[in-house]
Amino acid sequence: MAFALRRLPLRLASGAFLLNSGVGKLDLDAESAKGLQSMATNAIPQLGELDAVQFGKYLAAGEIALGTALLVPFLPSRLVGLGLTAFATGLVTMYLKTPGMTEADGVRPTPQGVALAKDVFLLAIGLALLLDGGPKRKP
């Protein structure tokens, strides 16, 4: 699939954001890693079986890999869109299931939940990349 300029803003914004987030987690201390892991287990309980430091390293590596994949133009947008959609679905699920992050309606963010609610934008970008029709084939 040829590179399409229309996807560039989506890939640059989400890729740079995730890459920066992952690099920032490379030296995560045990207490911070445990806090992130605690919230992540709201979405995926099995993550609680990992050591907190190990979880932090896996999270950093995953964000760096996904961010880099989004920034590499020769990787298919649908493929990186699938990865971003899967990752962002976990983030949005974590936001929705973490106590105190949403108002009583279960959707709108509380002041504490705003930082997590932004992950809906990553989900939207992932879906846009995944569902983009790409170039039309000639009959």
Phi, psi and chi 1 to 4 in degrees:
 res  aa     phi    psi   chi1   chi2   chi3   chi4
   1 MET       -  131.9  179.9 -177.7  -66.6      -
   2 ALA   -72.6  153.7      -      -      -      -
   3 PHE   -67.0  133.5  175.9   77.8      -      -
   4 ALA  -116.3  125.2      -      -      -      -
   5 LEU   -60.4  -30.2 -168.0   57.2      -      -
   6 ARG   -64.3  -21.9   69.7 -178.3  177.0  -87.7
   7 ARG   -90.6  -12.1  -64.3 -175.0 -158.9  105.6
   8 LEU   -56.1  -48.9 -176.8   63.2      -      -
   9 PRO   -60.8  -37.9  -21.5   31.3      -      -
  10 LEU   -65.4  -45.0  -60.3  173.5      -      -
  11 ARG   -71.9  -40.3  -68.7 -178.0   69.7  156.4
  12 LEU   -65.2  -47.6  -82.0  177.6      -      -
  13 ALA   -63.1  -51.0      -      -      -      -
  14 SER   -71.7  -39.1   57.6      -      -      -
  15 GLY   -64.0  -46.7      -      -      -      -
  16 ALA   -64.8  -39.6      -      -      -      -
  17 PHE   -61.7  -48.8 -179.7   84.8      -      -
  18 LEU   -68.8  -40.2  -74.0  169.9      -      -
  19 LEU   -61.1  -46.4 -177.8   58.2      -      -
  20 ASN   -62.2  -42.1 -178.7   62.9      -      -
  21 SER   -62.4  -43.6 -179.9      -      -      -
  22 GLY   -66.0  -43.6      -      -      -      -
  23 VAL   -62.5  -36.9  168.3      -      -      -
  24 GLY   -66.7  -19.2      -      -      -      -
  25 LYS   -96.3   -0.8  -70.4 -179.2  177.3   82.1
  26 LEU   -60.6  -36.4  -75.7  174.2      -      -
  27 ASP  -108.9   37.0  -66.0  -37.0      -      -
  28 LEU   -65.8  129.0 -156.7   60.1      -      -
  29 ASP   -76.8  164.0   62.3   83.9      -      -
  30 ALA   -60.0  -39.3      -      -      -      -
  31 GLU   -66.0  -43.4 -175.2  177.2  -31.1      -
  32 SER   -66.5  -41.1  -61.4      -      -      -
  33 ALA   -62.4  -39.7      -      -      -      -
  34 LYS   -64.7  -38.6 -171.1  158.6 -176.5   66.9
  35 GLY   -64.3  -44.8      -      -      -      -
  36 LEU   -64.1  -41.6  -72.6  173.0      -      -
  37 GLN   -64.0  -39.2 -177.5 -176.2   29.8      -
  38 SER   -60.1  -43.5  173.8      -      -      -
  39 MET   -69.7  -38.6  -71.6 -173.9    3.3      -
  40 ALA   -64.9  -31.6      -      -      -      -
  41 THR   -68.9  -16.1   58.2      -      -      -
  42 ASN   -64.7  -32.7  -69.4  -40.7      -      -
  43 ALA   -91.9  -41.1      -      -      -      -
  44 ILE  -133.1   91.9  -55.2  169.3      -      -
  45 PRO   -56.6  -30.1  -23.3   31.9      -      -
  46 GLN   -63.2  -20.3  -65.1   82.3   -2.8      -
  47 LEU   -65.4  -18.7  -67.4  175.1      -      -
  48 GLY   -68.2  -16.2      -      -      -      -
  49 GLU   -76.9  -16.9  -62.7  172.3   12.1      -
  50 LEU   -81.6  153.8  -66.4  172.5      -      -
  51 ASP   -66.2  140.7  172.7   69.3      -      -
  52 ALA   -58.7  -42.5      -      -      -      -
  53 VAL   -66.2  -41.3  173.6      -      -      -
  54 GLN   -61.1  -44.0 -175.8 -177.7   30.4      -
  55 PHE   -57.4  -45.7  168.0   80.1      -      -
  56 GLY   -60.0  -41.6      -      -      -      -
  57 LYS   -66.1  -41.9  -69.9 -174.5 -173.8  -52.1
  58 TYR   -64.4  -41.0  -71.8  154.6      -      -
  59 LEU   -63.7  -45.9 -179.9   59.4      -      -
  60 ALA   -60.5  -46.5      -      -      -      -
  61 ALA   -63.2  -40.9      -      -      -      -
  62 GLY   -64.9  -42.7      -      -      -      -
  63 GLU   -67.0  -39.7  -73.3 -176.7   -9.8      -
  64 ILE   -65.1  -44.7  -70.1  168.9      -      -
  65 ALA   -63.7  -46.1      -      -      -      -
  66 LEU   -67.5  -43.0 -176.7   55.0      -      -
  67 GLY   -60.6  -43.3      -      -      -      -
  68 THR   -64.4  -43.1  -58.7      -      -      -
  69 ALA   -59.9  -39.6      -      -      -      -
  70 LEU   -66.9  -31.7  -76.4  156.3      -      -
  71 LEU   -83.2  -17.1  -66.6  171.8      -      -
  72 VAL   -83.5  114.0  173.6      -      -      -
  73 PRO   -68.6  -22.9   21.8  -28.8      -      -
  74 PHE   -84.1   -7.8   58.1   82.3      -      -
  75 LEU   -79.5  136.6  -69.7  176.1      -      -
  76 PRO   -60.3  135.4  -18.7   28.4      -      -
  77 SER   -62.1  -35.3  -71.7      -      -      -
  78 ARG   -65.5  -37.3  -74.3 -173.9  176.0  163.1
  79 LEU   -67.2  -48.8  178.8   62.6      -      -
  80 VAL   -70.4  -28.8  -64.7      -      -      -
  81 GLY   -65.3  -37.6      -      -      -      -
  82 LEU   -63.6  -44.9  178.3   63.2      -      -
  83 GLY   -62.5  -44.4      -      -      -      -
  84 LEU   -66.4  -39.7 -178.5   55.9      -      -
  85 THR   -62.7  -43.3  -61.2      -      -      -
  86 ALA   -63.8  -47.0      -      -      -      -
  87 PHE   -63.9  -46.2 -176.5   71.5      -      -
  88 ALA   -68.4  -30.5      -      -      -      -
  89 THR   -61.7  -41.6  -62.9      -      -      -
  90 GLY   -62.6  -40.5      -      -      -      -
  91 LEU   -66.5  -43.1  -66.5  173.7      -      -
  92 VAL   -67.3  -39.4  170.7      -      -      -
  93 THR   -61.5  -41.9  -58.5      -      -      -
  94 MET   -60.8  -44.3  179.9  179.8   70.3      -
  95 TYR   -59.3  -47.1  157.3   70.3      -      -
  96 LEU   -69.4  -28.4  -67.7  171.0      -      -
  97 LYS   -99.5   -6.1  -70.0 -172.1  171.8 -171.7
  98 THR   -86.4  121.1  -60.8      -      -      -
  99 PRO   -57.0  139.0  -22.4   32.5      -      -
 100 GLY    86.3   -3.5      -      -      -      -
 101 MET   -88.1  -23.5  -64.0  -65.1  119.8      -
 102 THR  -120.6  157.2   61.1      -      -      -
 103 GLU   -68.3 -179.5  -62.9  -73.1  -12.5      -
 104 ALA   -59.1  -25.7      -      -      -      -
 105 ASP   -74.0  -10.2   62.4   11.1      -      -
 106 GLY    80.9    4.9      -      -      -      -
 107 VAL  -126.7  -55.0  177.6      -      -      -
 108 ARG   -65.5  138.6  -67.8  178.1  -57.6  122.7
 109 PRO   -76.3  145.4   27.3  -33.4      -      -
 110 THR   -78.7  171.4   61.9      -      -      -
 111 PRO   -55.5  -35.2  -29.9   36.9      -      -
 112 GLN   -72.6  -24.8  -62.9   81.6   12.9      -
 113 GLY   -89.8   -8.7      -      -      -      -
 114 VAL   -58.3  -40.8  170.5      -      -      -
 115 ALA   -62.0  -30.8      -      -      -      -
 116 LEU   -88.4  -30.3  -68.2  177.2      -      -
 117 ALA   -62.8  -25.8      -      -      -      -
 118 LYS   -63.1  -15.8   57.2   88.9  179.0  106.9
 119 ASP   -66.2  -15.8  -66.6  -32.4      -      -
 120 VAL   -63.7  -28.4   73.6      -      -      -
 121 PHE   -68.2  -39.1  -66.7  108.5      -      -
 122 LEU   -63.0  -39.7  -70.7  176.1      -      -
 123 LEU   -63.2  -43.4  179.7   57.7      -      -
 124 ALA   -62.7  -41.4      -      -      -      -
 125 ILE   -64.9  -44.2  -68.4  169.6      -      -
 126 GLY   -58.9  -44.8      -      -      -      -
 127 LEU   -65.2  -39.4  -72.3  170.3      -      -
 128 ALA   -61.9  -42.3      -      -      -      -
 129 LEU   -68.6  -39.2  -68.4  170.6      -      -
 130 LEU   -68.2  -40.0 -177.8   61.4      -      -
 131 LEU   -93.1   -5.3  -60.4  173.8      -      -
 132 ASP   -58.7  129.3 -175.3   11.6      -      -
 133 GLY   -66.4  -23.3      -      -      -      -
 134 GLY    71.4 -170.5      -      -      -      -
 135 PRO   -68.8  144.8   21.4  -28.4      -      -
 136 LYS   -80.5  136.6  -58.1  -68.1 -179.3 -149.9
 137 ARG   -86.2  142.4  -68.4 -170.3  176.3  142.3
 138 LYS   -81.5  140.2  -65.1 -178.1 -177.8 -177.6
 139 PRO   -66.9      -   14.6  -17.7      -      -
